Amino acid sequence: MMTLAAAIYVLIGANIGTTFTVWIMAAAPSPETLGLALFSIGSLCYFPPRKWALRYFGLALIGLGLVFIGMFLMKEGVAPVKSSPSLSGALASLDAGSFAGVLLVAAVSALFTAVIQSSAAGIVIFMTLASEGLVSYETAVAALFGANVGTTATGWLAAIGGGSAAKRLASAHTFTNVAGSLVCLPLVLPVFIPLGKFLCPNWQTSVMLPIALTDTLFAVVRGALVFPFARPLAGLLERLVPDRADEKPHLSVLSPHARISTVIACEQALEEVGFMADSVIDMADHLRQALAREIDRREAARHLQKREEILDRVQSEIAAFLGSIMVKRLSPYTAYSLKRILRLADEFESVSDEFPRIMFSLGRLESEGENLAGSDLAMILDIHHAVAELISFSRADLLRFAKLGAKRALSDELKGKIRSARQLQLLRVGGGSSAGTVMAMMDILSAYNRLRTYAINIAEACADGQNMV
């Protein structure tokens, strides 16, 4: 749904935005009260029936409240460490008084954060250790640089089982955070620590605030360093992590992780339907060229058959993907969207079935010693052009709601042309044309009539969506 470069920009913003959690833990008088309040309000918003927008808002508040409650519990869990001589001694050995010490603390923090899967949680724990006097202020600041490296392990866990795009983004996350930390680590002692003390003169009595401030400054500096190179980095990663052979050409958009969000799943499934639409437009163009003998008909038949098989797989996998989502409790709009996408996938797959059938009927004509030429060829090409135009209109309507008037008028006109052509073929029976030739032509016209029906069904499915907005 977005380019790799755009996703890298999102990472830059997310790395800055996540420091807000550390600020709340450092500055809020009672983070646990805030968490419980958000959880309670979210729970109240979740229960009213049929208020889907309110329910989703409530779920967001519940999740945010649990974040703060979890942070508070981790913070409280650090307090008993002070009474343990062995743990206190181990923490005392972490001294960031020199550059070598800064590197050691950053490495330990990176490993610790990779285990607990949260940079904010790792930073809050070291903040608490500093406020309890178990580690120095310098050690806590050095730890936040390592925490921002360790948190990239979450991206790699999320990329397991994902496609190349997921691995590229995980690589980008790791590269940007590691590069930013390597550039800034030599500046910890001469720049970041004195700057934090200068901006927070009461740092000795309130050590958490300067640590939160330093975390935000580091995120901003790291983002400023990476921002100009986001697009070149995206291009480099696309070359270093190419698409797998089994990712294309079918189901190149859908990801198992999209099931977490039904909204994202709908959007990605619609993108895949767009791939199906583009494929049938390509098939229509190949058939036109084959009819006009601009390309070899046997090659065209093989191409159409291959595309039809691909779209069969795409349609079945879209159905399986969306079927696994429809077992969830869904809002009326989401349920309607899923059914609409299933219908569109089925209609486009039905469209793809007709093109090989038309090529088969052309082969029957040739076996009868007949070739489309003259007025017959002009008639079929005219019908084909109208069908292809109707399909192209339907493709354009996938992402916007368009009125049906023009499509229905074109469909009715096309229906009249096909009816006239069928009557003309029936008149040829006994007039010199063989029964096999007439039947092959009738099959071709019947296939085009089915294509017309599928195309108008697609247009109707697209237009119906405006009633749900």
C-alpha positions as CSV (number, residue, x, y, z in Angstrom):
1,M,0.0,0.0,0.0
2,M,3.1,2.3,0.1
3,T,6.5,2.4,-1.4
4,L,9.6,1.4,0.5
5,A,10.9,5.0,0.5
6,A,7.6,6.2,2.0
7,A,7.8,3.4,4.7
8,I,11.3,4.6,5.6
9,Y,9.9,8.1,6.1
10,V,7.3,6.5,8.4
11,L,10.1,4.8,10.3
12,I,11.9,8.2,10.8
13,G,8.7,9.7,12.2
14,A,7.9,6.7,14.3
15,N,11.3,6.7,15.9
16,I,10.7,10.3,17.0
17,G,7.1,9.7,18.0
18,T,7.9,6.7,20.2
19,T,10.0,8.9,22.5
20,F,6.6,10.4,23.7
21,T,6.1,7.3,25.8
22,V,9.4,7.9,27.6
23,W,8.4,11.5,28.3
24,I,5.1,10.4,29.9
25,M,6.9,7.9,32.1
26,A,9.4,10.6,33.1
27,A,7.1,13.6,33.6
28,A,3.6,12.2,34.4
29,P,2.9,12.2,38.1
30,S,1.1,8.9,37.9
31,P,1.5,6.9,34.6
32,E,-0.4,4.0,36.1
33,T,-3.4,6.2,36.8
34,L,-3.3,7.5,33.3
35,G,-3.1,3.9,31.9
36,L,-6.0,2.8,34.1
37,A,-8.1,5.8,33.1
38,L,-7.5,5.2,29.4
39,F,-8.3,1.5,29.8
40,S,-11.5,2.3,31.6
41,I,-12.7,4.9,29.1
42,G,-11.8,2.5,26.3
43,S,-13.8,-0.3,27.9
44,L,-16.8,1.9,28.2
45,C,-16.5,3.0,24.5
46,Y,-16.2,-0.7,23.4
47,F,-19.6,-2.0,24.7
48,P,-22.3,0.1,22.9
49,P,-23.8,-2.2,20.2
50,R,-23.6,-1.2,16.5
51,K,-21.4,1.8,17.3
52,W,-18.4,0.5,15.3
53,A,-16.5,3.7,15.1
54,L,-16.8,4.1,18.9
55,R,-15.8,0.5,19.4
56,Y,-12.6,0.9,17.4
57,F,-11.8,4.1,19.2
58,G,-12.3,2.2,22.5
59,L,-9.9,-0.5,21.4
60,A,-7.3,2.1,20.6
61,L,-7.7,3.6,24.1
62,I,-7.5,0.1,25.7
63,G,-4.3,-0.6,23.9
64,L,-2.7,2.7,24.8
65,G,-3.7,2.3,28.5
66,L,-2.2,-1.2,28.6
67,V,1.1,0.3,27.2
68,F,1.3,2.7,30.2
69,I,0.3,0.0,32.7
70,G,2.9,-2.3,31.3
71,M,5.6,0.4,31.5
72,F,4.6,1.1,35.1
73,L,4.8,-2.6,36.1
74,M,8.3,-2.9,34.5
75,K,9.4,0.2,36.3
76,E,8.1,-1.1,39.6
77,G,9.8,-4.5,38.9
78,V,13.2,-2.8,38.9
79,A,12.9,-1.6,42.5
80,P,13.8,-4.9,44.2
81,V,17.1,-5.0,42.3
82,K,18.5,-2.5,44.8
83,S,18.3,-5.1,47.6
84,S,20.2,-7.7,45.6
85,P,23.9,-7.4,46.1
86,S,24.8,-9.5,43.1
87,L,22.6,-7.6,40.7
88,S,23.6,-4.2,42.1
89,G,27.3,-5.2,41.7
90,A,26.7,-6.3,38.1
91,L,25.0,-3.0,37.3
92,A,27.7,-1.0,39.0
93,S,30.2,-2.6,36.5
94,L,28.4,-0.8,33.7
95,D,30.3,2.5,33.7
96,A,30.0,4.9,30.7
97,G,32.7,7.2,31.9
98,S,34.8,6.4,28.8
99,F,34.1,5.8,25.1
100,A,34.9,2.1,25.6
101,G,32.4,2.0,28.5
102,V,29.8,3.8,26.3
103,L,30.2,1.0,23.7
104,L,29.9,-1.7,26.3
105,V,26.7,-0.2,27.9
106,A,25.2,0.3,24.4
107,A,25.9,-3.3,23.5
108,V,24.3,-4.6,26.7
109,S,21.3,-2.4,26.3
110,A,20.9,-3.5,22.6
111,L,20.8,-7.1,23.7
112,F,18.5,-6.4,26.6
113,T,16.1,-4.4,24.4
114,A,16.1,-7.1,21.7
115,V,14.9,-9.6,24.3
116,I,12.1,-7.4,25.7
117,Q,11.1,-6.1,22.3
118,S,10.6,-2.4,23.2
119,S,13.1,0.4,23.2
120,A,10.8,2.6,25.3
121,A,10.6,-0.2,27.9
122,G,14.4,-0.6,27.9
123,I,14.9,3.1,28.3
124,V,12.4,3.4,31.1
125,I,14.1,0.6,33.0
126,F,17.5,2.2,32.8
127,M,15.9,5.5,33.7
128,T,14.5,3.8,36.8
129,L,17.8,2.3,37.6
130,A,19.4,5.8,37.4
131,S,16.8,7.3,39.6
132,E,17.4,4.6,42.2
133,G,21.1,5.3,42.0
134,L,22.0,1.8,40.7
135,V,23.6,3.2,37.5
136,S,25.0,6.6,36.7
137,Y,23.2,9.2,34.5
138,E,25.9,8.7,31.8
139,T,25.3,5.0,31.8
140,A,21.5,5.5,31.4
141,V,22.1,7.9,28.4
142,A,24.5,5.5,26.8
143,A,21.9,2.7,27.2
144,L,19.3,4.6,25.2
145,F,21.5,4.5,22.2
146,G,21.8,0.8,22.4
147,A,18.1,0.4,23.0
148,N,17.3,2.0,19.7
149,V,19.5,-0.6,18.0
150,G,18.0,-3.6,19.9
151,T,14.4,-2.6,19.1
152,T,15.0,-3.3,15.4
153,A,14.9,-7.0,16.3
154,T,11.1,-6.6,16.4
155,G,11.0,-5.8,12.7
156,W,12.9,-8.9,11.9
157,L,10.6,-11.1,13.9
158,A,7.6,-9.4,12.1
159,A,9.3,-10.1,8.7
160,I,9.5,-13.9,9.4
161,G,7.3,-15.5,6.9
162,G,6.8,-12.2,5.1
163,G,7.8,-11.3,1.6
164,S,10.7,-9.4,0.2
165,A,9.1,-6.1,1.0
166,A,9.0,-7.0,4.7
167,K,12.6,-7.9,4.7
168,R,13.6,-4.7,3.0
169,L,11.8,-2.6,5.6
170,A,13.3,-4.6,8.5
171,S,16.7,-4.0,6.8
172,A,16.0,-0.3,6.5
173,H,15.0,-0.1,10.1
174,T,18.2,-1.8,11.3
175,F,20.4,0.2,9.0
176,T,19.0,3.6,9.9
177,N,19.1,2.9,13.7
178,V,22.6,1.3,13.6
179,A,24.0,4.0,11.4
180,G,22.5,6.8,13.5
181,S,23.9,5.2,16.7
182,L,27.4,4.7,15.2
183,V,27.5,8.3,14.2
184,C,26.2,9.6,17.5
185,L,28.0,7.3,20.0
186,P,31.3,9.3,19.8
187,L,29.2,12.4,20.7
188,V,27.6,10.9,23.9
189,L,30.3,12.1,26.4
190,P,31.3,15.4,24.7
191,V,27.8,16.5,23.4
192,F,24.7,14.7,24.5
193,I,25.4,14.3,28.2
194,P,26.5,18.0,28.7
195,L,23.6,19.2,26.6
196,G,21.1,17.2,28.7
197,K,22.6,18.6,31.9
198,F,22.5,22.1,30.5
199,L,18.9,21.9,29.4
200,C,17.8,20.3,32.7
201,P,19.7,22.1,35.5
202,N,18.0,20.0,38.1
203,W,19.2,16.7,36.5
204,Q,20.7,15.4,39.8
205,T,17.3,15.4,41.6
206,S,15.2,14.6,38.5
207,V,17.3,12.3,36.3
208,M,14.5,11.0,34.2
209,L,13.7,14.2,32.4
210,P,17.1,14.8,30.9
211,I,17.2,11.2,29.7
212,A,13.9,11.6,28.0
213,L,15.1,14.8,26.4
214,T,18.3,13.2,25.2
215,D,16.2,10.3,23.7
216,T,14.1,12.8,21.7
217,L,17.2,14.7,20.6
218,F,18.9,11.5,19.4
219,A,15.8,10.5,17.5
220,V,15.6,13.9,15.8
221,V,19.3,13.9,14.9
222,R,19.1,10.3,13.6
223,G,16.1,11.2,11.5
224,A,17.7,14.3,10.1
225,L,20.8,12.2,9.1
226,V,18.7,9.5,7.4
227,F,16.0,11.7,5.8
228,P,18.0,12.9,2.7
229,F,19.1,9.4,1.9
230,A,15.7,7.6,2.3
231,R,15.1,7.2,-1.5
232,P,18.7,6.1,-2.4
233,L,18.5,3.6,0.5
234,A,15.2,2.3,-0.7
235,G,16.7,1.8,-4.2
236,L,19.7,0.0,-2.8
237,L,17.6,-2.4,-0.7
238,E,15.4,-3.2,-3.6
239,R,18.5,-4.3,-5.5
240,L,20.0,-6.2,-2.5
241,V,16.8,-7.9,-1.6
242,P,15.1,-8.8,-4.9
243,D,11.6,-10.3,-5.2
244,R,11.5,-14.0,-4.8
245,A,10.5,-16.0,-7.9
246,D,7.4,-17.4,-6.1
247,E,6.1,-13.9,-5.1
248,K,5.2,-12.9,-8.7
249,P,3.0,-12.8,-10.6
250,H,0.3,-13.9,-8.2
251,L,-0.5,-12.7,-4.7
252,S,2.3,-10.2,-4.8
253,V,0.4,-7.8,-2.5
254,L,-1.4,-10.0,0.1
255,S,0.5,-10.8,3.3
256,P,-0.5,-13.1,6.1
257,H,0.3,-10.2,8.5
258,A,-2.5,-8.1,6.9
259,R,-5.1,-10.3,8.7
260,I,-4.2,-8.4,11.9
261,S,-6.2,-5.4,10.5
262,T,-9.3,-6.1,8.5
263,V,-9.1,-2.6,6.9
264,I,-5.6,-3.2,5.6
265,A,-6.6,-6.7,4.5
266,C,-9.5,-5.2,2.4
267,E,-7.2,-2.7,0.8
268,Q,-4.6,-5.3,-0.1
269,A,-7.2,-7.7,-1.4
270,L,-8.5,-4.9,-3.6
271,E,-5.0,-4.3,-4.9
272,E,-4.9,-7.9,-5.9
273,V,-8.2,-7.6,-7.6
274,G,-6.6,-4.7,-9.5
275,F,-3.9,-7.1,-10.6
276,M,-6.6,-9.4,-11.9
277,A,-8.3,-6.5,-13.8
278,D,-5.0,-5.5,-15.4
279,S,-4.4,-9.1,-16.4
280,V,-7.8,-9.5,-18.2
281,I,-7.1,-6.2,-20.0
282,D,-3.8,-7.6,-21.2
283,M,-5.6,-10.8,-22.2
284,A,-8.2,-8.8,-24.2
285,D,-5.4,-7.0,-26.0
286,H,-3.6,-10.2,-26.9
287,L,-6.9,-11.7,-28.2
288,R,-7.5,-8.6,-30.4
289,Q,-4.0,-8.9,-31.9
290,A,-4.6,-12.6,-32.5
291,L,-7.9,-11.9,-34.2
292,A,-6.2,-9.3,-36.5
293,R,-3.3,-11.7,-37.0
294,E,-0.9,-9.2,-35.6
295,I,0.7,-12.0,-33.5
296,D,0.9,-15.8,-33.9
297,R,-2.4,-17.3,-32.8
298,R,-0.7,-20.4,-31.2
299,E,1.5,-18.1,-29.1
300,A,-1.5,-16.0,-28.2
301,A,-3.4,-19.1,-27.1
302,R,-0.6,-20.3,-24.9
303,H,-0.3,-16.8,-23.3
304,L,-4.1,-16.6,-22.6
305,Q,-4.1,-20.1,-21.1
306,K,-1.2,-19.3,-18.8
307,R,-2.8,-16.1,-17.7
308,E,-6.1,-17.8,-17.1
309,E,-4.4,-20.4,-14.9
310,I,-2.7,-17.7,-12.9
311,L,-5.9,-15.8,-12.3
312,D,-7.6,-19.1,-11.2
313,R,-4.9,-19.3,-8.4
314,V,-5.2,-15.7,-7.5
315,Q,-9.0,-15.9,-7.2
316,S,-8.9,-19.0,-5.0
317,E,-6.2,-17.6,-2.8
318,I,-8.1,-14.3,-2.4
319,A,-11.1,-16.3,-1.4
320,A,-9.1,-18.3,1.2
321,F,-7.4,-15.2,2.5
322,L,-10.7,-13.2,2.9
323,G,-12.5,-16.3,4.2
324,S,-10.0,-16.5,7.1
325,I,-10.9,-12.9,8.0
326,M,-14.7,-13.2,7.7
327,V,-14.8,-15.6,10.7
328,K,-14.0,-12.5,12.9
329,R,-16.5,-10.1,14.2
330,L,-16.7,-7.4,11.6
331,S,-18.4,-4.0,11.2
332,P,-21.2,-3.9,8.6
333,Y,-19.0,-1.8,6.2
334,T,-16.1,-4.2,6.5
335,A,-18.3,-7.3,6.0
336,Y,-19.8,-5.6,2.9
337,S,-16.4,-4.7,1.6
338,L,-15.1,-8.3,1.9
339,K,-18.2,-9.7,0.1
340,R,-17.8,-7.0,-2.7
341,I,-14.1,-7.9,-3.2
342,L,-15.0,-11.6,-3.3
343,R,-17.6,-10.9,-6.0
344,L,-15.1,-8.8,-8.0
345,A,-12.5,-11.5,-7.9
346,D,-15.0,-14.1,-9.0
347,E,-16.2,-11.9,-11.9
348,F,-12.7,-11.1,-13.1
349,E,-11.8,-14.8,-13.0
350,S,-14.9,-15.6,-15.0
351,V,-13.8,-13.0,-17.6
352,S,-10.4,-14.7,-17.9
353,D,-12.1,-18.0,-18.6
354,E,-13.7,-16.7,-21.8
355,F,-10.6,-15.6,-23.7
356,P,-9.1,-19.1,-24.1
357,R,-12.6,-20.3,-25.1
358,I,-12.7,-17.7,-27.9
359,M,-9.2,-18.9,-29.1
360,F,-10.4,-22.5,-29.0
361,S,-13.4,-21.5,-31.2
362,L,-11.1,-19.7,-33.6
363,G,-9.1,-23.0,-33.8
364,R,-12.3,-24.8,-34.7
365,L,-13.0,-22.3,-37.5
366,E,-9.5,-23.0,-38.9
367,S,-10.1,-26.7,-38.7
368,E,-13.2,-26.2,-40.8
369,G,-11.0,-24.4,-43.4
370,E,-12.5,-21.0,-42.5
371,N,-10.8,-17.9,-41.4
372,L,-12.2,-14.7,-40.0
373,A,-11.9,-12.1,-42.7
374,G,-13.8,-9.3,-44.4
375,S,-17.1,-8.3,-42.8
376,D,-17.0,-11.2,-40.3
377,L,-13.6,-10.0,-38.9
378,A,-14.8,-6.4,-38.8
379,M,-17.9,-7.4,-36.9
380,I,-16.0,-9.5,-34.3
381,L,-13.4,-6.8,-33.9
382,D,-16.1,-4.2,-33.4
383,I,-17.7,-6.3,-30.7
384,H,-14.3,-7.1,-29.1
385,H,-13.5,-3.4,-29.0
386,A,-16.8,-2.6,-27.2
387,V,-16.2,-5.5,-24.7
388,A,-12.6,-4.4,-24.0
389,E,-13.8,-0.8,-23.5
390,L,-16.5,-1.9,-21.0
391,I,-13.8,-4.0,-19.1
392,S,-11.5,-1.0,-19.0
393,F,-14.2,1.2,-17.6
394,S,-14.7,-1.4,-14.8
395,R,-11.0,-1.4,-14.0
396,A,-11.1,2.4,-13.5
397,D,-14.1,2.1,-11.2
398,L,-12.3,-0.2,-8.7
399,L,-10.9,2.7,-6.7
400,R,-13.7,5.1,-7.2
401,F,-17.5,4.9,-7.2
402,A,-18.8,5.8,-10.7
403,K,-22.4,5.9,-12.0
404,L,-23.7,3.1,-14.1
405,G,-25.5,5.1,-16.8
406,A,-22.8,5.1,-19.4
407,K,-21.8,1.5,-18.8
408,R,-25.4,0.3,-19.1
409,A,-25.9,2.2,-22.3
410,L,-22.7,0.7,-23.7
411,S,-23.8,-2.8,-22.5
412,D,-27.2,-2.4,-24.1
413,E,-25.7,-1.3,-27.4
414,L,-23.3,-4.2,-27.3
415,K,-26.1,-6.6,-26.6
416,G,-27.9,-5.5,-29.7
417,K,-24.8,-5.9,-31.8
418,I,-24.3,-9.5,-30.5
419,R,-28.0,-10.3,-31.1
420,S,-27.8,-9.0,-34.7
421,A,-24.6,-11.0,-35.3
422,R,-26.1,-14.2,-34.0
423,Q,-29.2,-13.8,-36.3
424,L,-26.8,-13.2,-39.2
425,Q,-25.0,-16.5,-38.4
426,L,-28.2,-18.4,-38.2
427,L,-29.3,-17.2,-41.6
428,R,-26.1,-18.8,-43.0
429,V,-27.2,-22.3,-42.1
430,G,-27.9,-24.1,-45.4
431,G,-26.5,-21.2,-47.4
432,G,-23.1,-22.5,-48.1
433,S,-21.6,-22.3,-44.6
434,S,-21.0,-25.6,-42.8
435,A,-22.7,-26.3,-39.5
436,G,-19.3,-26.5,-37.7
437,T,-18.4,-23.0,-39.0
438,V,-21.7,-21.5,-37.8
439,M,-21.5,-23.2,-34.4
440,A,-17.9,-21.9,-33.9
441,M,-19.1,-18.4,-34.7
442,M,-22.0,-18.8,-32.4
443,D,-19.7,-19.9,-29.6
444,I,-17.5,-16.9,-30.1
445,L,-20.5,-14.5,-30.0
446,S,-21.9,-16.3,-26.9
447,A,-18.5,-15.9,-25.2
448,Y,-18.5,-12.2,-26.0
449,N,-22.1,-11.9,-24.6
450,R,-20.9,-13.5,-21.3
451,L,-18.0,-11.1,-21.2
452,R,-20.5,-8.3,-21.5
453,T,-22.5,-9.7,-18.6
454,Y,-19.4,-10.1,-16.4
455,A,-18.2,-6.6,-17.2
456,I,-21.6,-5.0,-16.3
457,N,-21.6,-7.1,-13.1
458,I,-18.2,-5.7,-12.1
459,A,-19.5,-2.2,-12.8
460,E,-22.5,-2.8,-10.6
461,A,-20.3,-4.2,-7.8
462,C,-18.2,-1.1,-8.0
463,A,-21.1,1.3,-8.0
464,D,-22.9,-0.4,-5.1
465,G,-20.0,0.6,-2.9
466,Q,-21.1,4.2,-2.8
467,N,-24.1,3.1,-0.7
468,M,-21.8,2.1,2.1
469,V,-19.7,5.2,2.3
